[in-house]
Amino acid sequence: AQRVTQPEKLLSVFKGAPVELKCNYSYSGSPELFWYVQYSRQRLQLLLRHISRESIKGFTADLNKGETSFHLKKPFAQEEDSAMYYCALHAGGTSYGKLTFGQGTILTVHP
Amino acid sequence: DAGVTQSPTHLIKTRGQQVTLRCSPKSGHDTVSWYQQALGQGPQFIFQYYEEEERQRGNFPDRFSGHQFPNYSSELNVNALLLGDSALYLCASSLGVLGQPQHFGDGTRLSIL
């Protein structure tokens, strides 16, 4: 069975500071990892996926298979980054489209 | 494109009742997945429908059932409601049975009294 762990329920930083949201997973195969974000009063939306290897809104995430991690990073946080962030795993194959989510991290960026 | 649409937005039921939630996928998508999100938790996978069949099911009892129609829209039915069924129910659509990423709707907030 797959599991996704986001160890920090709450994370507070000041504007301009670096931010790292942690995500660890357990899965024996080759997963696809995602970060989803939910801004205030908005729906859950995709932020980035590891296979795209792109930077969205200044955020990056690298899949580390050795450490089974997919941490989300941004060098200079902005107030508009304040939101709930979910890490999610797709096992593929017989899991069809099932996504396994972590519990989420609430990021607050203070001015 | 309105994206994924869900109805109703909010619903209040009492224990033992039955409820039906509805979802229309994003234009061009053919697969619908349902998730339950309890307060303070991440979404939990209920099941996925593709080609009008349930393809994968999460750890939910048979009280939870669904349907997909030829136009790809879907319904989630929950029978014999329990207090613990109170949650936000999210619908997500994608293209193809393994298709990622999934696009989410705003959800239906179900409250059980």
Contacts between the chains, C-beta under 8 A, distances in Angstrom:
chain1	res1	chain2	res2	distance
A	4	B	42	7.7
A	6	B	42	8.0
A	32	B	100	6.4
A	34	B	100	7.4
A	34	B	101	6.4
A	36	B	104	7.9
A	43	B	3	7.9
A	43	B	4	8.0
A	43	B	104	5.4
A	43	B	105	6.5
A	43	B	106	5.0
A	43	B	107	7.5
A	44	B	43	7.5
A	44	B	90	7.0
A	44	B	104	4.2
A	45	B	103	7.9
A	45	B	104	7.1
A	46	B	101	4.5
A	46	B	102	7.9
A	46	B	103	7.7
A	49	B	100	7.0
A	49	B	101	6.2
A	86	B	42	5.4
A	86	B	43	7.5
A	88	B	42	7.9
A	90	B	100	5.6
A	92	B	98	6.0
A	94	B	56	7.8
A	95	B	56	6.4
A	96	B	48	5.4
A	96	B	50	7.5
A	96	B	55	4.8
A	96	B	56	4.0
A	96	B	97	5.3
A	96	B	98	6.2
A	97	B	31	6.0
A	97	B	33	5.5
A	97	B	48	5.0
A	97	B	50	7.8
A	97	B	55	7.6
A	97	B	56	7.0
A	97	B	94	5.9
A	97	B	97	6.2
A	97	B	98	6.0
A	97	B	99	6.3
A	97	B	100	7.1
A	97	B	102	6.7
A	98	B	33	7.3
A	98	B	45	4.7
A	98	B	48	6.6
A	98	B	56	5.4
A	98	B	58	6.9
A	99	B	33	7.6
A	99	B	35	7.8
A	99	B	43	7.5
A	99	B	45	6.4
A	99	B	92	7.7
A	99	B	102	6.4
A	100	B	45	7.0
A	101	B	35	7.9
A	101	B	42	3.4
A	101	B	43	5.0
A	101	B	44	7.4
A	102	B	42	5.4
A	103	B	40	7.5
A	103	B	41	5.8
A	103	B	42	5.0
A	104	B	41	7.7
A	104	B	42	5.2
